[in-house]
Amino acid sequence: MSEDDKGKRFLELIDEQNNLQSEILEKLSLLIKENWNSLDKKKDLESLIEKHFTITKDLNSLDENNSIL
C-alpha cells in the first residue's frame, strides 16, 4: 500500500472511529437514562465497542514503520 493510500485509509478510519464514538456516547446516555435496563442497547453498545476496537487495530496496523502516526 502506498503512503498516499495509507493516508487516505487513515483518514477514513479516523472518520469511522469518530462516528462510532458518537454512537457509543449516545447509547451510554440512553442506558444511563434507563437505569441500565435495556438489553438491546447493551448489545448495541457491545457491538459498537467491538467495531471501535477493530478500527483502532486497523489504524495501528497502517503504521508499521511509524510513518503516519
N, C-alpha and C positions, 0 to 999 in steps of 0.2 A: 504494500500500500504506500503510495507516495505521501510526502509531507502535506501536500495540498489536500489529498483525500482524508488524511488523518485529521487535519484541521477542520474540515467540513463535518466529518463524523463526530469529532469532539463537540462542536457547536450543536449538532443535532441531539447528541446525548445529554448535554447540559440543559437544553430546552426541554427535553422529555423529562429529565430529572426534576427540573423546576416545576413543571406541571404536576408531576406525581406528588411533590412536596405539598403543593397547594391542596390536592385531593386528600392527602393524608391528614393535613390540619383540619380540613372540613369534616372528615369522618370522625376524627378525635373530638372535635367540638360537639358534633351531634351525639356521640356516645356519652360524653360528659353530661349533656343536657338530659339524656335519657337514663342517667344513672347506670351506665354500662350494661343495660338490659337488652340490647339488640344484637342477637346472634348474627343476623345478616350484615350489619355494619361491622361487627368484629371480623367476620370472614372477609369482607371487602377491604378492611384495613390491613389484614394479614396479607392479602394478595398484593395490595399496593406496596407494602413494605418489601415483599419478595421482589417485585419489579424494580424497586429503587435499589435494592442490593445488587441485582443483576446489572443494572445500568452503571452503578459505581464500579463493579468488577470490570465491565467493558471499557469504561473510561481509563481505569488503571492499566488495562492491557494495551491500550493505544500508545502508552508512553514507555515502551520497552527500553528506549535509550535516553530517557529523561529529556526528550526533545521538545515537548509541548507543554509540560506541566511545570 
